[in-house]
Amino acid sequence: MMHGSGNTVPQGQHQNGPESDSESYTGSSGSYTESVSQNAPPQQQQQQQQAAPQSASKSKRTDHAQPASHNNRHAAPQQFDEGDDDEHNDQNKGQGRSGKDKARHMVNAALNAPAARMRAVSASLAGRDSQRVTIYVFFCVAFIHLLFIILSCTLSQIDVQGGGCYTFWGYKANCDDVSYTIRTSLIKNCGQLRSTLQTGAAFSIMSILTSTGIFFLAWMLCGRLRHANYIARHQKRYQNVDGASMGNDGEGNNKNTEQTFNAGQLKLVTIIVVAISLAFELIAWAVIAGIDTQHYCDDVYHLSTTGTYGVGFGLGLTAWILEIIVYVVYIVVV
């Protein structure tokens, strides 16, 4: 009974089952998927049908995208070529600018060469010793210059035959006498000679005043220099002690090129006063030189033929030249 009930399945169906399974597994992968899809439920078949168009559309998109990448590959060299052109133009512009800068630098160097040379000379000369010597020499020259200007103002400017002479203040028949034969204001025969002597007298007085101011300015410079040297000596003493205690032996403290002090505004005032004094002295001796060159009243006084330059004229011209030399050295060194 039990054996009969267990064999109720038909024989044909019992044999076909394994054969179908063996055929589905022994086939290719495509037949396997087809068989699986056919045996799958209806919902899975719908999902597979929807996924198939999507994969197809993705493949189409990739197919369309490949030419774009190919175009980009061709466009990249063009972009690099344009970048190379820009870099080449920038290099040309940079070379042009560098050439202009070099030309401008050469022009500035040519224009500033005299000033730089003067600064180099002044830097080499403007040391402590040269500054001290220059200020002391300037003081001595200022004193001598003042004496020469005072003597030039009082002594003869033009000597004439017979022992007479003309000064800024009049005519002397005997130049060794103190008294005047004719005062300048009383010279009636030649107005040009009278006005020339009066102009020289006025500027000679102003030269005396400015020369006196230069002398006092030089004296003040000497006083400040001595005070600066006194302070520098004491500071140097302490610096040497500190250097010895630190084991440096005060190296760098004894430089001869170090300036002891800066004249500052006093130097500027001195330069201005000396320049004014030089202008006054120039006018004072130039008007006397004009008497000989212009032949003032030569038909009456015969100064161009019988007259010579006097001692006062020579002293005034010497003082002017000496002051110019010291003036230039003072500007450079002090």
VMD Tcl script that draws the C-alpha trace (Angstrom):
set ca {
  {0.00 0.00 0.00}
  {2.62 2.37 0.99}
  {4.78 1.64 -2.12}
  {1.85 2.17 -4.42}
  {0.95 5.54 -2.99}
  {4.55 6.79 -3.20}
  {4.71 6.07 -6.92}
  {1.59 7.99 -7.89}
  {3.64 10.50 -9.99}
  {3.60 9.71 -13.70}
  {6.76 8.28 -15.09}
  {7.04 10.64 -17.98}
  {6.95 13.72 -15.80}
  {9.43 12.23 -13.35}
  {11.97 11.66 -16.11}
  {11.54 14.99 -17.88}
  {12.41 17.05 -14.83}
  {16.08 16.12 -14.56}
  {16.54 16.26 -18.29}
  {15.30 19.85 -18.46}
  {17.55 20.84 -15.62}
  {20.56 19.25 -17.26}
  {19.83 21.02 -20.54}
  {19.55 24.42 -18.86}
  {22.87 24.09 -17.05}
  {24.83 22.54 -19.91}
  {23.89 25.26 -22.34}
  {25.63 28.60 -22.92}
  {25.32 31.55 -20.63}
  {22.87 33.20 -22.99}
  {20.58 30.18 -23.03}
  {20.91 30.01 -19.29}
  {19.77 33.56 -18.84}
  {16.95 33.07 -21.32}
  {15.80 29.98 -19.52}
  {16.08 31.70 -16.20}
  {14.18 34.69 -17.46}
  {11.48 32.53 -18.90}
  {11.14 30.67 -15.63}
  {11.31 33.92 -13.58}
  {8.22 35.56 -12.21}
  {6.42 38.30 -14.21}
  {7.70 41.17 -11.97}
  {11.34 40.24 -12.54}
  {10.74 40.05 -16.29}
  {9.35 43.59 -16.29}
  {12.39 44.88 -14.36}
  {14.75 43.22 -16.82}
  {12.90 44.74 -19.76}
  {13.16 48.23 -18.21}
  {16.90 47.83 -17.45}
  {17.68 46.77 -21.01}
  {16.69 50.14 -22.65}
  {18.59 52.03 -19.97}
  {21.80 50.11 -20.69}
  {21.26 50.69 -24.37}
  {20.81 54.42 -23.84}
  {24.00 54.54 -21.73}
  {25.92 52.81 -24.49}
  {24.58 55.38 -26.98}
  {25.64 58.21 -24.73}
  {29.14 56.82 -24.45}
  {29.23 56.42 -28.20}
  {28.28 60.07 -28.66}
  {30.75 61.18 -25.97}
  {33.75 59.57 -27.64}
  {33.95 62.04 -30.56}
  {33.81 64.93 -28.07}
  {36.86 63.59 -26.25}
  {38.53 63.18 -29.61}
  {37.80 66.83 -30.43}
  {39.15 67.91 -27.05}
  {42.37 66.09 -27.81}
  {42.71 68.10 -31.00}
  {41.76 71.38 -29.25}
  {44.33 71.02 -26.47}
  {47.38 71.66 -28.71}
  {45.68 74.77 -30.07}
  {45.27 76.10 -26.55}
  {48.92 75.36 -25.78}
  {49.92 77.13 -29.00}
  {47.95 80.22 -27.96}
  {49.60 80.11 -24.52}
  {53.03 79.91 -26.16}
  {52.22 82.98 -28.28}
  {51.17 84.92 -25.17}
  {54.36 83.92 -23.37}
  {56.41 84.96 -26.42}
  {54.68 88.36 -26.51}
  {55.23 88.80 -22.78}
  {58.91 87.98 -23.23}
  {59.20 90.56 -26.03}
  {57.48 93.17 -23.88}
  {59.73 92.30 -20.94}
  {62.83 92.66 -23.13}
  {61.60 96.04 -24.37}
  {60.98 97.23 -20.85}
  {64.36 95.97 -19.69}
  {66.03 97.81 -22.58}
  {64.26 101.05 -21.65}
  {65.21 100.57 -18.00}
  {68.84 100.03 -18.95}
  {68.86 103.16 -21.11}
  {67.22 105.19 -18.35}
  {69.74 103.84 -15.84}
  {72.65 104.80 -18.12}
  {71.31 108.33 -18.57}
  {70.80 108.76 -14.82}
  {74.29 107.43 -14.16}
  {75.79 109.89 -16.66}
  {73.91 112.81 -15.10}
  {74.67 111.83 -11.52}
  {78.33 110.96 -12.12}
  {79.71 114.44 -11.24}
  {77.64 114.61 -8.06}
  {78.65 111.07 -7.09}
  {82.30 111.90 -7.74}
  {82.01 115.00 -5.58}
  {80.38 112.99 -2.80}
  {83.17 110.41 -3.01}
  {85.84 113.11 -2.78}
  {84.08 114.79 0.12}
  {83.67 111.44 1.89}
  {87.38 110.72 1.50}
  {88.38 114.18 2.73}
  {85.77 114.80 5.41}
  {87.51 112.91 8.17}
  {88.07 113.95 11.73}
  {91.56 115.39 11.18}
  {90.82 117.06 7.86}
  {87.70 118.65 9.31}
  {89.57 120.04 12.28}
  {92.40 121.39 10.11}
  {89.95 122.95 7.62}
  {88.03 124.78 10.34}
  {91.22 126.15 11.90}
  {92.55 127.23 8.51}
  {89.21 128.84 7.73}
  {89.42 130.83 10.94}
  {92.95 132.05 10.12}
  {92.00 132.96 6.56}
  {88.90 134.80 7.80}
  {91.11 136.94 10.05}
  {93.60 137.69 7.25}
  {90.74 138.36 4.85}
  {89.22 140.90 7.21}
  {92.56 142.75 7.51}
  {93.01 142.81 3.73}
  {89.51 144.19 3.18}
  {90.01 146.95 5.76}
  {93.34 147.96 4.20}
  {91.88 147.77 0.70}
  {89.11 150.13 1.73}
  {91.53 152.79 2.98}
  {94.53 152.50 0.64}
  {94.92 153.69 -2.94}
  {92.99 152.11 -5.77}
  {94.65 153.97 -8.65}
  {98.12 155.52 -8.52}
  {98.99 158.38 -10.87}
  {102.25 159.99 -11.89}
  {103.73 162.51 -9.46}
  {102.95 160.49 -6.31}
  {99.22 161.11 -6.29}
  {96.52 158.46 -5.96}
  {92.78 157.89 -5.92}
  {91.04 156.04 -3.14}
  {87.37 155.33 -2.60}
  {87.20 158.56 -0.57}
  {88.93 161.03 -2.87}
  {92.16 162.21 -4.49}
  {95.51 162.72 -2.73}
  {98.25 164.80 -4.30}
  {100.71 162.92 -2.06}
  {99.53 159.39 -1.46}
  {101.57 159.12 1.75}
  {99.57 161.92 3.40}
  {96.54 161.23 5.53}
  {94.55 164.24 4.34}
  {92.75 164.34 0.98}
  {93.29 166.98 -1.63}
  {89.85 166.52 -3.21}
  {87.02 164.47 -1.76}
  {85.08 162.17 -4.04}
  {81.93 164.25 -3.77}
  {83.89 167.33 -4.93}
  {85.08 165.84 -8.19}
  {83.10 168.00 -10.65}
  {84.88 167.46 -13.93}
  {83.95 163.74 -14.30}
  {80.66 162.45 -13.01}
  {81.41 158.86 -14.09}
  {84.60 158.77 -12.02}
  {82.79 160.21 -9.02}
  {79.92 157.72 -9.16}
  {82.34 154.82 -9.67}
  {84.39 155.72 -6.58}
  {81.25 156.20 -4.49}
  {79.91 152.79 -5.57}
  {83.22 151.14 -4.70}
  {83.26 152.84 -1.28}
  {79.72 151.61 -0.48}
  {80.43 148.01 -1.41}
  {83.80 148.05 0.36}
  {82.06 149.02 3.62}
  {79.53 146.22 3.15}
  {82.44 143.86 2.47}
  {84.01 144.86 5.79}
  {80.75 144.10 7.60}
  {80.29 140.70 5.98}
  {83.96 139.82 6.51}
  {83.57 140.64 10.20}
  {80.57 138.32 10.32}
  {82.61 135.57 8.65}
  {85.35 135.98 11.25}
  {82.90 135.57 14.14}
  {81.24 132.58 12.48}
  {84.65 130.94 12.06}
  {85.40 131.64 15.73}
  {82.11 129.96 16.72}
  {82.98 126.96 14.58}
  {86.32 126.62 16.34}
  {84.59 126.78 19.73}
  {82.09 124.09 18.77}
  {84.85 121.96 17.33}
  {86.85 122.12 20.55}
  {83.76 121.22 22.56}
  {83.01 118.30 20.21}
  {86.59 117.06 20.50}
  {86.36 117.24 24.28}
  {83.18 115.15 24.30}
  {84.61 112.71 21.75}
  {87.75 112.18 23.83}
  {85.75 111.29 26.95}
  {83.38 109.01 25.04}
  {86.34 107.36 23.35}
  {87.97 106.76 26.72}
  {84.89 104.96 28.00}
  {84.52 103.05 24.75}
  {88.11 101.83 24.96}
  {87.54 100.66 28.53}
  {84.39 98.80 27.50}
  {86.15 97.28 24.51}
  {89.05 96.08 26.65}
  {86.70 94.59 29.23}
  {84.80 92.75 26.49}
  {88.04 91.53 24.88}
  {87.62 93.64 21.72}
  {90.43 96.12 22.52}
  {88.24 98.96 21.29}
  {88.40 97.99 17.65}
  {86.64 100.39 15.30}
  {86.77 103.31 17.76}
  {89.85 104.98 16.27}
  {88.61 105.50 12.74}
  {90.13 108.62 11.26}
  {87.25 109.09 8.82}
  {84.74 109.70 11.61}
  {83.42 113.25 11.84}
  {83.63 114.74 15.30}
  {80.54 116.87 14.90}
  {78.02 118.16 12.41}
  {78.18 121.92 11.82}
  {74.51 121.94 10.80}
  {72.84 125.34 10.56}
  {76.06 127.16 11.41}
  {77.67 125.81 8.26}
  {74.69 126.91 6.17}
  {74.78 130.42 7.64}
  {78.52 130.64 7.01}
  {78.09 129.57 3.39}
  {75.43 132.24 2.81}
  {77.42 135.03 4.46}
  {80.60 134.15 2.55}
  {78.68 134.13 -0.73}
  {77.30 137.62 0.00}
  {80.75 138.86 0.96}
  {82.24 137.53 -2.26}
  {79.60 139.37 -4.28}
  {80.27 142.67 -2.48}
  {84.03 142.35 -2.90}
  {83.63 141.50 -6.57}
  {81.67 144.69 -7.20}
  {84.17 146.73 -5.19}
  {87.20 145.79 -7.26}
  {85.31 145.38 -10.56}
  {84.21 149.04 -10.65}
  {87.83 150.13 -10.20}
  {88.92 147.82 -13.01}
  {86.22 149.41 -15.17}
  {87.84 152.84 -14.87}
  {90.82 151.63 -16.88}
  {88.81 149.66 -19.43}
  {86.05 152.25 -19.96}
  {88.46 155.25 -20.13}
  {86.39 157.49 -17.89}
  {87.27 161.16 -18.50}
  {90.52 160.16 -20.12}
  {90.82 163.53 -21.84}
  {90.96 165.26 -18.43}
  {92.68 162.86 -16.01}
  {94.51 160.53 -18.42}
  {94.03 157.65 -16.02}
  {94.28 154.95 -18.71}
  {97.75 156.14 -19.76}
  {99.28 157.56 -16.59}
  {97.46 155.57 -13.89}
  {98.18 152.11 -12.46}
  {96.34 149.91 -10.01}
  {97.19 150.74 -6.41}
  {97.97 148.68 -3.33}
  {94.39 148.75 -2.08}
  {93.11 147.25 -5.34}
  {95.68 144.44 -5.13}
  {94.78 143.65 -1.52}
  {91.08 143.54 -2.33}
  {91.59 141.22 -5.30}
  {93.91 138.95 -3.28}
  {91.40 138.72 -0.42}
  {88.63 137.84 -2.88}
  {90.63 135.01 -4.54}
  {91.79 133.66 -1.18}
  {88.25 133.61 0.13}
  {87.00 131.70 -2.93}
  {89.60 128.95 -2.43}
  {88.84 128.53 1.26}
  {85.11 128.73 0.55}
  {85.19 125.73 -1.81}
  {87.32 123.65 0.58}
  {85.01 124.56 3.47}
  {81.91 123.40 1.58}
  {83.50 120.07 0.61}
  {85.21 119.12 3.87}
  {83.27 120.61 6.79}
}
mol new
graphics top color blue
foreach p $ca { graphics top sphere $p radius 0.5 }
foreach p [lrange $ca 0 end-1] q [lrange $ca 1 end] { graphics top cylinder $p $q radius 0.2 }
display resetview
